[in-house]
Amino acid sequence: MEEVKTYKYVNNLWDEQKAKSLGEDEIALLLYRSNILGADLRITNYGGGNTSCKVNMVDPLTGEDVEVMWIKGSGGDIGTLKKSGLAALYLERLHNLERVYKGIQQEDEMVELFNHCIFDLASKAPSIDTPLHAFLPFKHIDHLHPDAAIAIAAAKDGKEITQQLFEGTIGWVDWQRPGFDLGLQLRACLEENPGIRGIMLGSHGLFTWGDTAYACYVNSLDVIERCAAYLEQNYGKKGPVFGGQKNDSLDQAGRESQAVKLMPVLRGFCSSERHMIGHFTDDVRVLEFINSNDLERLAPLGTSCPDHFLRTKIQPLVLNLDRSENLDDSAALTAKLEPLFTAYRAMYTAYYEQCKHADSPAIRDQNPVIVLYPGVGLFSFAKDKQTARVAAEFYMNAINVMKGAEAISAYTALPRQEAFDIEYWLLEEAKLQRMPKPKALSGKIAFVTGSGGGIGKAIARKMVQEGAVIVLTDVNTERLAGCELEFVSEFGRDSVISVAMDVKDEQQILQALQRTLLAFGGIDIVVNNAGLSISKSIEEHSQADWDLLFDVLVKGQFLVTQATVPILKQQGVGGDIINIVSKNALVSGPNNAGYGSAKGAQLHLSRLCAAELGPFKIRVNVVNPDAVISDSNIWAGGWAEGRAKAYGIRVEELPAYYAKRTLLNEVILPEDIANACFSFVGGLLSKSTGNVLNVDGGVAMAFVR
């Protein structure tokens, strides 16, 4: 049994029993090693780094033993890597590519030739890092992006520090964009320094290796541990971290309050080209950096590691706002932020124009990804929540790198031309072009009331399926918790949050919206779906019944709309409000005085809001369901019995009764209402407001005209 090693700055997650259960399956051990490396963000970031192993396998064409390299494929993440995410290539064929390689000007062409080396045709497309592993002779190789190692790699004196710290056992290769030539340089470094245990790539990361998966893993941890310990020993020797503190942080409540006020305005600016989802963090590492004297010097330099840079853009936007100012006046806040965004876009355009090549792709979104607000925190904006969250994590990695590099020497970022050549690399552009087309609601944030079950849950599911992130709200906390667990399992943690909320309670609504803004940055779609029903004759109706119906249905719709409209206005990108009303808003029937009246009020309130909010590109539309029985709370509490009594039938006969009275003779399901809601927000009806869409199977009495 291998000796269990313990570390201070990284986690040793190797489980000998788990490893033994994998036997001598080197590919399984590669996946195991990769996953536990990726589980520690101090070792490598999401999607960053690469791992490989070389194994002998039987060639299906010749029946002979051949050496095959299994390596993380293009676009993968080692922390979640599965066999389907590996590329498998004939090692000899990869080596033979050297015969046709004509120099660094041919780098992009070489990537196409990797396809001629594929061993397993079902494996993932090879990544640009493939030759970096192929030309090193070791069975197992890790290429990682640990903050502690990159801090040394990005230091002005990084090469000398590496030599001294590791006493010549770690080689050094200057910064170069990944590709075939860099693979040859790694091999040359090894040949010039036989016996080394790894190689530091300037500004980029770390290569380590071993003859077994475990030896490789431990070697990686050992090197990272020594780097981290060295940084720890040097913090403060040159002076205070980041030049000392310039600003104090607000307390947590103050930071969150400022973030809530800023988020929709920032999101509006960052969504000038396409809708973006936001993320906010006030992590202590972020606060240390943004409150420092060195912020103004270091922030414009940008990041050093290519992976950090690709996620966070050339540099962040720093908000030079007075934190004591009142941010409640959104118009004044917008006026203050506009010149900052104008200047950032001008900077980015100038960067593009100065660095572009004749064949460079067209300029991309000119808005920042990372926004820093001293004393408050970091905001990030991207196409979806996961990308926004990961961008913030990558910038924290960059902060760690800057902190370490400054402690031992001086931080050096990628030269702007090098950064541009990565950002607008034709291979990166090709990768972007291969990505699936965004879904109709990508970048959108939906807020659905009464979404713990029934119609609301179906609407929420449809929104997420079409690319939105969702805020589930319900007064029934048990149903809400179950719905959230289901959605997280189906769509992932980044797609959903839930907030217990009573639509009759203004304070609960405001608290739910604060949670929404901190989680996602704004709102695009509001669905007023929360409801209940009471079926009694006019004589049996009590004032309490009447008040409850109007409080939940009418007042609830009013309060939620009133609270969300300012957010929609602050973003300045329009939005949708959909009110789930009822056929009963248009049709008179027995035992329905309170419910029908409340639904009529909901319908007219919708018309009034459509008329008022149209100038702000906020569309207000109505969906009128009827007889949606499946999983609906509306049929609890005596409503079904009341309706059955009114029609002179038994409760179990209601579904068939409702279907037969429709022109289409159809049972209406929650999914039908969800599809109707999507028709309003999916893009095809973007010029439609004040409309009523009946989803009732065809009830002639409910025709609007």
Secondary structure, DSSP 8 states (H G I E B T S, - for coil): -------SSS-----HHHHHHTTT-HHHHHHHHHHHHHT-TTT--TT--EEEEEEEEE-TTT--EEEEEEEE-TT--GGG--GGGEEEEEHHHHHHGGGT---GGGHHHHHHHHGGGBS-TTS----TTHHHHHTS--SEEEEE--HHHHHHHTBTTHHHHHHHHHTTSEEEE----SSHHHHHHHHHHHHHSTT-SEEEETTTEEEEEESSHHHHHHHHHHHHHHHHHHHHHHTTTSSSGGGSB-S----HHHHHHHHHHHHHHHHHHHTSSS--EEEEE--HHHHHHHTBTTHHHHGGG--SSHHHHHHH-S--EE----TTS----HHHHHHHHHHHHHHHHHHHHHHHHHH--TT-------S-SEEEETTTEEEEEESSHHHHHHHHHHHHHHHHHHHHHHHHS-B----HHHHHHHHT-HHHHHHHHHS----TTTT-EEEETT-SSHHHHHHHHHHHHTT-EEEEEES-HHHHHHHHHHHHHHH-GGGEEEEE--TT-HHHHHHHHHHHHHHHS--SEEEE---------TTT--HHHHHHHIIIIIIHHHHHHHHHHHHHHHHTS-EEEEEE--GGGT---TT-HHHHHHHHHHHHHHHHHHHHHGGGTEEEEEEEE----TT-GGGTTTHHHHHHHHHTS-GGGHHHHHHHTSSS-----HHHHHHHHHHHHSSTTTT--S-EEEESS--GGG---
